[in-house]
Amino acid sequence: MYMRLSHLRAILALADSGSLTAAAQRLHLTQSALSHQIRGLEQHFQVSLFRRKSRPLQLTPAGERLLRLAKQVLPQLEDCELALEHMGRGRSGRLHIAIECHSCFQWLMPALDAYRESWPEVELDLTQAHSFQPLPALHSGRVDLVISSDRHPHPALHFQPLFSYESLLVVAANHPLASKSSIQPGDLETETLITYPVEPGRLDVFSRFLHPARVHPAEIRHVELTPLVIQLVASGRGVAVLPGWAVQEYLGGEQLATLRLGRRGVWGTLYAVVRREDEEQAYMREFLDQARRTCFSRLPGIRQPVTWMA
């Protein structure tokens, strides 16, 4: 390929300045060097690029064709160079987020809004990861960050704790259990337990409360939306276990009561999971910091994790 970017820059400078002298100055070349470059291009393609006796300089049809190419290619090249520089400095990148947490929109959307203002060059996308396995998608590069309460250590993944939270039993205010100070596993044997459509082993109420005691609720009902869960509980159609911070906004009236699971309660941790190769990127570190700041400014009853695990 004979044509180079220097040829495109030369024809653009000629068209903008209207003379060889001004174009050479703009390109930081001698007039002789610029003339040699243009002449070589003309001789190679056996065309004239401009009319040499015209004042100001006028391009020939061949010169106009080359000018159109220059105007198309050079801005794209500059944009690409700028993007690569920003990527190298961690100022831009891609942040596609998958959410396993059904209640996370309460803090995640404000966090994304604040983040977008400071990092407009980062490509953001958001999906609820209920219909596919998010961690394999993270490994394969389909997503870049997963919000999850499950921790499955892997050498290629970094699990960044965001906050710890207590899971609470939510019942109707007139429910027989509402008067108890705390709940024991056996108290749920006769209850309809309303849960998100997640495998029982991935829910703390089963893995850390009911299953160790070999207790099963009388019935399990799956509901995707937190407001609908709350509505069903308030109408006496079942009980639910929800993160304490997620249920606080629904406790203003006298329809609901919350109770601790066991004497010490059941506490879980919410994680942001990223690939280890991405965890030190500036845009990724800033999102994790912004997410934590937003959580602790908006969510009641959460606390710092006991340990900050890798």
C-alpha positions in Angstrom: 0.0 0.0 0.0 1.6 3.3 -1.1 -0.7 5.8 0.6 0.2 6.9 4.1 -1.5 9.0 6.7 1.1 11.8 6.0 -0.5 12.0 2.5 -3.9 12.6 4.0 -2.6 15.2 6.4 -0.8 16.9 3.5 -3.9 17.2 1.3 -6.0 18.4 4.2 -3.4 21.1 5.1 -3.3 22.2 1.4 -7.1 22.5 1.2 -7.3 24.4 4.5 -4.4 26.8 3.9 -4.7 27.4 0.2 -0.9 27.4 -0.5 2.1 25.1 -0.3 4.0 27.5 1.9 1.2 27.8 4.5 0.5 24.1 4.4 4.2 23.3 5.0 4.3 25.6 8.0 1.2 24.0 9.4 2.8 20.5 9.0 6.1 21.6 10.4 7.8 20.7 7.1 9.9 22.6 4.6 8.1 23.6 1.4 10.5 21.4 -0.5 9.7 18.4 1.6 6.0 18.9 1.2 6.3 19.4 -2.6 8.4 16.2 -2.8 5.7 14.2 -0.8 2.9 15.5 -3.0 4.8 14.9 -6.2 5.6 11.3 -5.2 1.9 10.7 -4.7 1.0 12.2 -8.0 3.6 10.2 -9.9 2.6 7.0 -8.2 -1.1 7.3 -9.3 -0.3 9.4 -12.4 -2.8 12.1 -11.4 -2.6 15.8 -10.5 -3.9 16.7 -7.1 -4.0 20.5 -7.4 -3.7 23.2 -10.1 -0.3 24.8 -9.4 -1.0 28.2 -11.1 -4.2 28.8 -9.2 -4.3 31.4 -6.3 -5.6 30.3 -3.9 -4.7 26.7 -4.6 -7.5 24.6 -6.2 -7.8 20.8 -6.0 -8.4 18.7 -9.0 -11.1 16.0 -8.9 -8.4 13.5 -7.8 -7.4 15.9 -5.0 -11.0 16.3 -4.0 -11.4 12.6 -3.8 -8.3 12.3 -1.6 -9.6 15.2 0.6 -12.9 13.4 1.2 -10.9 10.4 2.4 -8.8 12.6 4.7 -11.8 14.2 6.2 -13.3 10.8 6.9 -10.3 8.9 8.2 -8.3 11.5 10.2 -11.1 12.4 12.7 -11.7 8.7 13.2 -8.0 8.1 13.8 -7.9 11.0 16.3 -10.9 9.7 18.1 -9.4 6.2 18.3 -6.0 7.6 19.6 -7.8 9.6 22.3 -9.9 6.6 23.3 -6.8 4.4 23.6 -5.0 7.1 25.6 -8.0 7.3 28.0 -8.1 3.5 28.2 -4.4 3.4 29.0 -5.0 5.9 31.8 -8.1 4.1 33.0 -10.4 7.0 32.0 -12.6 4.9 29.7 -13.7 1.4 29.3 -16.8 -0.9 29.4 -18.8 -1.6 32.5 -21.6 -4.1 31.8 -23.2 -5.0 35.1 -25.3 -8.1 36.0 -27.4 -8.0 39.1 -28.4 -11.1 41.1 -29.8 -9.0 43.9 -33.5 -8.4 43.4 -33.5 -5.3 45.7 -30.3 -3.6 44.5 -32.0 -1.0 42.3 -32.7 1.1 45.4 -29.0 2.0 45.7 -27.5 0.9 42.3 -29.4 3.4 40.1 -28.3 6.4 42.2 -24.8 5.1 42.2 -24.8 4.8 38.4 -26.2 8.3 38.0 -23.4 9.8 40.2 -20.8 7.7 38.5 -21.9 8.6 35.0 -21.4 12.3 35.7 -17.7 11.8 36.5 -16.9 9.1 34.1 -19.0 9.8 30.9 -16.6 7.9 28.7 -17.3 4.5 30.3 -19.8 2.4 28.4 -22.5 1.4 31.0 -25.1 -1.4 30.7 -27.2 -3.1 33.2 -29.1 -6.5 33.3 -30.8 -8.6 35.9 -29.0 -11.9 35.9 -32.0 -14.1 36.8 -32.1 -16.1 33.5 -28.4 -17.0 33.1 -25.4 -17.8 35.2 -23.6 -14.5 35.7 -20.2 -15.7 36.9 -19.6 -17.8 33.8 -20.7 -14.7 31.8 -18.1 -12.7 33.8 -15.4 -15.2 33.0 -16.2 -15.1 29.3 -16.3 -11.3 29.1 -20.1 -11.0 28.4 -20.4 -8.9 31.5 -17.7 -7.0 33.5 -19.2 -6.8 37.0 -21.7 -9.0 39.0 -23.6 -7.9 42.1 -24.1 -11.0 44.1 -24.5 -12.3 47.7 -22.8 -15.6 46.7 -19.1 -15.9 47.1 -17.5 -18.7 45.1 -13.7 -18.1 45.3 -11.9 -18.4 42.0 -8.3 -17.3 41.2 -9.5 -15.3 38.2 -12.1 -13.3 40.1 -12.0 -10.6 42.7 -14.9 -10.5 45.2 -15.1 -7.0 46.6 -17.4 -6.8 49.7 -19.8 -3.8 49.5 -21.6 -4.1 52.8 -23.1 -6.6 55.3 -26.8 -6.7 56.0 -29.2 -8.6 58.2 -31.9 -10.8 56.8 -35.2 -10.3 58.6 -38.5 -12.2 58.7 -41.4 -10.0 57.5 -44.9 -10.9 58.6 -48.3 -9.2 58.7 -48.7 -7.1 61.9 -51.5 -9.3 63.0 -49.6 -12.6 62.3 -49.2 -14.9 65.4 -45.4 -14.7 65.0 -45.4 -10.9 65.2 -45.4 -10.9 69.0 -42.2 -13.0 69.3 -38.8 -11.3 70.0 -37.0 -13.6 67.5 -37.8 -16.5 65.3 -36.5 -20.1 65.5 -36.4 -22.4 62.4 -39.4 -24.5 63.8 -41.6 -21.4 63.7 -41.6 -21.6 59.9 -42.7 -25.2 59.5 -46.3 -24.3 59.1 -45.8 -21.2 57.0 -45.9 -20.3 53.4 -42.5 -18.8 52.7 -42.5 -16.2 49.8 -39.1 -16.0 48.2 -37.5 -14.7 45.0 -37.2 -17.3 42.2 -33.8 -18.4 43.3 -32.5 -21.9 44.2 -33.1 -22.4 47.9 -29.4 -23.2 48.5 -28.5 -19.7 47.4 -30.8 -18.0 49.9 -29.5 -17.4 53.5 -32.9 -18.3 55.1 -32.4 -21.8 53.8 -28.7 -22.3 53.7 -27.9 -20.7 57.1 -31.2 -21.0 59.0 -33.6 -23.7 57.9 -31.4 -26.4 56.4 -29.0 -26.7 59.3 -32.0 -27.3 61.5 -33.5 -29.7 58.9 -36.7 -27.6 58.8 -38.8 -27.0 55.7 -41.6 -24.5 55.3 -45.1 -25.9 54.6 -45.1 -24.2 51.2 -42.7 -22.0 49.1 -44.1 -19.4 46.7 -41.9 -17.5 44.2 -42.3 -13.9 43.5 -39.9 -11.7 41.5 -40.8 -8.1 42.7 -40.2 -6.9 46.2 -43.3 -4.7 46.3 -45.4 -7.7 45.4 -43.7 -9.8 48.1 -44.6 -7.1 50.6 -48.2 -6.9 49.4 -48.7 -10.6 49.7 -47.2 -10.6 53.2 -49.3 -7.7 54.4 -52.5 -9.5 53.1 -51.6 -12.6 55.2 -50.8 -14.8 52.3 -47.4 -15.8 53.6 -44.2 -14.6 55.2 -40.9 -13.6 53.7 -37.2 -13.1 54.6 -35.7 -10.0 53.1 -32.6 -7.9 53.6 -33.4 -5.4 56.4 -32.4 -2.4 54.3 -34.8 -3.5 51.5 -37.8 -3.7 53.7 -37.3 -0.5 55.7 -39.2 1.7 53.2 -42.4 -0.4 53.7 -42.5 -0.2 57.5 -44.0 3.2 57.8 -47.6 2.0 58.4 -49.0 -0.6 60.8 -49.4 -3.5 58.3 -46.0 -5.2 58.8 -43.6 -6.4 61.5 -40.0 -7.6 61.2 -38.3 -10.2 63.4 -34.7 -11.4 63.8 -33.8 -14.9 62.6 -32.4 -16.5 65.8 -31.0 -14.6 68.7 -28.0 -13.2 66.8 -29.6 -12.8 63.5 -28.5 -14.0 60.1 -26.1 -11.6 58.4 -25.0 -11.8 54.8 -22.6 -9.8 52.6 -23.2 -8.3 49.2 -20.3 -8.4 46.8 -19.2 -6.7 43.6 -17.4 -9.4 41.5 -14.9 -8.4 38.8 -12.2 -10.1 36.8 -8.8 -9.7 38.5 -7.3 -8.3 35.4 -9.8 -5.4 35.6 -9.8 -4.7 39.4 -7.0 -2.1 39.2 -8.5 -0.1 36.3 -9.2 3.4 37.5 -12.8 3.4 36.2 -13.5 0.1 37.9 -12.0 1.2 41.3 -14.0 4.5 41.1 -17.2 2.6 40.5 -16.6 0.3 43.5 -15.9 3.3 45.6 -19.0 5.1 44.4 -21.1 2.1 45.0 -20.0 1.8 48.6 -20.5 5.5 49.2 -24.0 5.4 47.8 -24.9 2.3 49.9 -23.8 3.7 53.2 -25.5 7.1 52.5 -28.8 5.5 51.5 -29.3 2.1 53.1 -30.3 1.8 56.8 -29.1 -1.0 59.0 -26.1 -2.1 56.9 -22.5 -2.3 58.2 -19.0 -2.7 57.1 -18.0 -6.3 56.4 -15.9 -7.8 59.2 -13.1 -8.6 56.7 -12.4 -7.2 53.2 -11.7 -10.3 51.3 -10.0 -10.8 47.9 
